[in-house]
């Protein structure tokens, strides 16, 4: 089992292990990425960043590319409808010195898809080729691509999309094992991840989809043969999932995370957001994270209710004290 946990090379980027944090809109800001990296993630992707917004040097867009504390390898995920938009954004992207650039070809959200970006690109594999090649031809960093299995069950074209991405120079490909139409239900089709890896044995394939526990992560690595796994929703409120997965893969006993550890993690997270966004905005942003951190903790409903109106760090502290 130890061999399932191993270093990964993506182009010229050497990573200590194969446990990653997926890009999550509204969640994987530089504060949360730093926390996950400290808990054992080898790589953490930014939230989706609009290439068009970057090209226009939009303040609300470029801030998403700020490097977090301890973030040696900044992985910027961009979304765009075509190669021209990608090229226009690269000068501003490179100001942030990313270690690699990821192309989002999997987001199923309507406001992204209707622009021709995200999973809309699955209908245009040739455009994916053009985007990857445009970036590879203009910047010296590795390019990775995030896809889904296809647009719907009648169009499972992940092998064609992967072929186009790799032939254009992609260094790795991550697949969420659902179609665009399936969104996040029903169960992810891990058998398609295995098929993808079987077809591209010499390429770096990263698996994603239905990774909610450390046990899920171990099972995906064993059942599919992917080179790395990327935790998404399973990491929200649970950055401990990386160290838990490492423990299982190394044959060490699974450690229960105490309520106090979760409280401490919440305060570290909140204080980091305060430094990044200011107290009032940070306190609003933190509400969704707290609900996830407290999931399954007895008597936490009153805490969640209290933080829905909390606008200061002290109010958060008072609310969390209700757990003791």
N, C-alpha and C positions, 0 to 999 in steps of 0.2 A: 504493500500500500504506500510505502514511503516514496516510491518512484512517481506516484501521481502528483506529488508536490515537487516542483522543480523550477529552476530559472527559465526565463523566456527571453529570446532576442527578437525584437521587432525592428527590422532594419539595423541601424547602428545603436539602438536603444537596448541596453542590457537591464533586465528586470530581475530582482532577486527571487520572485516566485510567480505563480500563475493564478493569483487571486486578484481580481480587479473590481473596481467600483464603476458601474455603468453610468452614462450620462442621464440625468433625471431633471427635467425642467422644473424649476422652482425648489429644487432640493440640493443639487450638487454644486453649491457655491464654494468659494475657497475655504470657508470655515469648516463645512462638513467634510470636504475632501481631506483637509488636514487631519481631522479627527480619525477618519477611516484609514489614512496612511499610517498614523501612529498605532492603530489597532491591528495593522498587519496587511492592509491592501498594498499591492506592489505598484499599482497604477490607478489613478482616479481621473475620470473624464469630466470636463466642464459640462455645465448645462449646454443645451443646444444654443449655438451662437449664429445669428443671421449674418450671412456673408454680405448681404445688401446693407445691413446696418453697420457692419464693420467698414465697408467701402465708403460709407458716408460719415464715418467716424462718430457715430451716434454714441453719446455718453452712456446711455442705459445699456447699450449693447457691448461696448468694449470693456466695461467694468466686469463683465462675466469672465473675461480672460485674465483677470488679475491672479497672480500666483499666490498660493496659500503658504502658510508657514510650514517649512520642511518639505515643500513640494519640489523635489529635485527634477522630476520629469513632468512638465506641464503638457497634458493631453487636451488639445482644444478640439471640440466637436463643432463643425460648421454645417449649416444647411443652406441649400441654394437650388435653384431650378436648372442651372446650366453652367457650362464651363466659363463663359464670359463673366458671370457674376462672381464665380470663384476667383478668377484671375484678378478682378478689380479689388478684391478684399485682401489679397495676400500681403501687400506692402504693410498694411496696418496690423494684420495678424502677426507678422514676423517681428514687430516692435515688442511683442510680449515674449519672444524667445521660446516658442513651444518646442518640446522635444519631438512631438509628432502631431499630425493633423488627422482627424477622423471626419469622414463624410457621412452625414445622416441620410440613409436611404431606407429608413424604417419607420419614422414617426407617422402614426395613423391619424393624428389630430386634424380635423377638417381645415382649420385656418392655415395649417402648413401645407397640407395636400393640395388645396385649391390654388396655391401659388406654383404648383409643379414641383415642389420640393418634397423631402421626406419620402414616404413610401410611394408617392406618385412616380418617383424615378424607377420603381420596379417595373413599370410599364415601358420604360425606355432604357434598356440595358446599354445601348450604344452611347447614350448621354452620360451614363455612369462611367463608361470607358473614357469619354472626353474629359470629364471632370477630374478623374484620377490623373490622367496624363497631363492636363493643364497644370495641376498642382505640382506633380513630380518634375515637370520641365522647368518650373520657376522657383522652387524652394529646395533646400538641401535636407529636408527632414522627411522621415518615413510617413507614408499615408496609409491609414487604415479605413475600412469601410464597414458601416453597420447596416445590416439588411434584415428583412423578414423573409419567410419562405416563399412569398409571392403576394400578388394582389388579393387573390381569393383561392378557394380550393380547385377552381377550374384553371388556375394559372400559377402552378407551383414551379416557378422558373428560377429557383435559387441557384441551380448549377450553372445556368447560362449567365446569370448576373455575376456569380463568383468568377467564372471564366473571364468575363469582360474586365472585372476589377483587377484580377491578378495579371492579365495580359497587358494592362495599362501601367502596371508597376506597383500595385498595392502590396504592402508588406504583411498585412494580416487582414482577416475578415471576421467580424462578429455577427452571428445570426441569432436573432430572437426567433424561437421555433414556433411561430404562429404567422398566419397571413395578416395582411393589413385589415381585411374584413373581420377577422376574429378578435381584433383589439386585444383584450387580455383574458378572454374566455373562449372556448373551454380550455382543457389541459393542453399545455405546450407539447408539440410533437418532437420529442427528443430523438426518435428514430430518424428524423430528417437531418438532425445534426450529425448523427453517425454516418448517414449516407454522404453528407457534405464532406466530412473528414475522410471517408473512404475514397472519395473521388480526388481529393487534394491532399494526399498523404504527406507531401513535402512542403506544404504551406501551413502557416500559423492560423488555426481556426479557434475562435473563441465562442463559447456557448453561453446563451442567455435564455431565460424563460422559466418561471416556476422555481426559482431558487430562493426559498423562504427560510431554510434552516441550514446549518452546517452539514447535516446528513444529506440534504438535497444536493449540496455542492459536491460531496464525495461521490454520491450516486451518479451525477451527471458525468463526472470525470471517468468513472469506471465503465458506465454503460455506453458512452458515445465516443470515447477516445479523443475528445477535443483537447487542444493544447493548453487552454486556459478557460476559466469561467468568469463571468461578469455579473456580480450581484446588483440588482436594481431595487425593486420594492422591498426585498428581503433585508436590505441594509438600512432602510428608513427606521429611525428609532432604535436601531440595533447594529451600531458599528462594531460591536463585539463579535459579529458573525465571522469576521476575518480571522481573529485569533482562535475562535472555536473551530473553524474549519481546519486551520493549521494543526491544532491539537489532534483532531481526529486522523488527519492524514499522516501525522507522525506517530500515531499509536499511543498518544497520551490520553489520560482520562478527561472526559468532558467536564468543564467547570461551570457551575451555576453562577450566573451574574446576580449579585445581590441588589436589593432595592437601593441601598445606599450608593452602590457603584453607578446605578442609573441616575440617581439624583445628582451625583457629582458630575457625571457626563453631561447632564442637562445644563448645569451651571457653567461648565467649560464652554459648551456650545453657545449658550446665551451670551456670555461675556465676549466671546469671539465675534458674535454678530453685532454686539454693541460697538465694539471697536471698528467694525466694518461699515455699519449702517447708521449708527446713532441709536440711542436707547429706545425711543418710541417706536421707530420702524422695526428694530430688532425684536422688540417684545411682541409686536404683531406677527412677524415672520415666525417666531419661535413656537407659536401656539400649535401649529400643525405637527411640529416635531415632538412637542411634549406629549401629545395624544398618542403618538407612536411609541415613544420611549416607555410610557406607562401602561401600554397594552398588557393585560393579564395580571397586573399588580392589584392585589386586593385593596378595596377601599380607595381606589384612585379616581373614582367618578367625581368626588367632591373637589379634587385637585384640578381635574380637567375643566370643571365648571368655573372654578376660581380664575384660571388663567385666561379664560375667554375674554375677560375684561382687564387683564393686567397690562399696565403700560410702563412699569418700572421694574428694575431688577429686584428691588426690595419686595415688591408685590409677588413676584415669582417665588422668592425665597420663603415668604410667608405661606404661600399656597402649598409649596412642597413640604413645609413643616407639618402639614396635616397628615402626612404619611407616617409620622413617628408616633 
